[in-house]
Amino acid sequence: MKKKLLFVVNVDWFFVSHRIDIARAALREGYEVHIATSITVHKEFLSEQGFFVHNIPLHRSKINPFYAVNYFFKLINIFRKIKPNIVHFVTIKPVLIGGLALKFVKVSAAVFAISGMGYVFIGNRIRHKILQKISSYIYNFVLRHKNSIVICQNTDDLHLIRTMGNFPLSKFILIKGSGVDLQKFKPSNLPPNEPIIMFPSRILKDKGVMEFIEAAKKISLVESTKIPPKFVLVGMLDKGNKASLDLSEISELEKSNIVEYWGNKENMEEVLPLATIIVLPSYREGLPKVLIEASACSRPVITSDVPGCRDAIINKKTGLLVPAKDSHQLADAILMLLNNPELCKSFGEAGRIFAEENFSIEHVVSEHLGIYSNLVD
């Protein structure tokens, strides 16, 4: 009888972009693969891949006890129906709520994937501090499943989670990001004409989009570049996230000629090479997939000196780190690279090597299959 692997993830598009290669490999290894997720438009595609898809809506931006309890009981029903050998939880709410649900059903093995700590661990307000305390207690409780592994994407998150419950190091494994297809994301020469500064991410405030826009404004007021750069946003407007800009805000920005909005793109292997510099001034991440894709395309990167982002580059070798929430230093870093094309080229070449040595999708897939095997064999 086939072993059953169940992924529990917040939304289907995130699964497609960040976990589908692992799921495909599990299918090839003989697992029966199930996915419990909020469905947007990918159910047919996922079913055609050979996965069993279970729609379980999750309100990602709301902290509401009613929604949480509803999600909790739906997960219990799915666990009882499928009887999985392994449950692989991905992203914060599935980890926390799903981990609680595991206390009420018998599942032999669990994988808890911490792909970032979320906005709760970014803020410093009293509300954030209270939520941090509550989250810490829940992490401490749910991660104690006797046959489980916790996957972290950066050392800061690993240390933070460990200290929440004084967990042994043997319970954790560090896998840096979701991997990149090095055959698909290929190195290429920098564009020879108008410089393009690209923000390739969901258009969220906590991804640093406002700092990117402010830096664009500052640079537009100076004449220290030979050819004025074009600033572009590439990514989805995430209606399910309260930190997202909306279409009217984007329209106003475009009218003022500050930035261009290219929309959400599925073919990032073709879009990233159009950029001269990739910029992601995020406030905190697990390990941003788009930054390792940018490096694989031999593009210099500017990102924030925060957990996750700093793990995706080598400062002053593959890119530059700047303080989070600082549009002045972000603008200075962009100008420095714009005025040093040879440095851009050098960073890009080193970035490709860095991606090859650390972030191949084959390595990430192999690590996950090894975890599954160790848990159920």
Helices and strands as residue ranges (DSSP letters): E 4-11, H 12-18, H 20-28, E 32-38, H 43-48, E 52-55, H 65-82, E 86-90, H 92-102, E 109-114, G 119-121, H 126-142, E 148-152, H 155-165, G 169-171, E 172-174, E 196-200, G 205-207, H 209-220, E 230-234, H 247-255, E 260-261, H 268-271, G 272-274, E 277-280, H 289-296, E 301-304, G 310-312, E 319-322, H 327-338, H 341-358, H 361-376
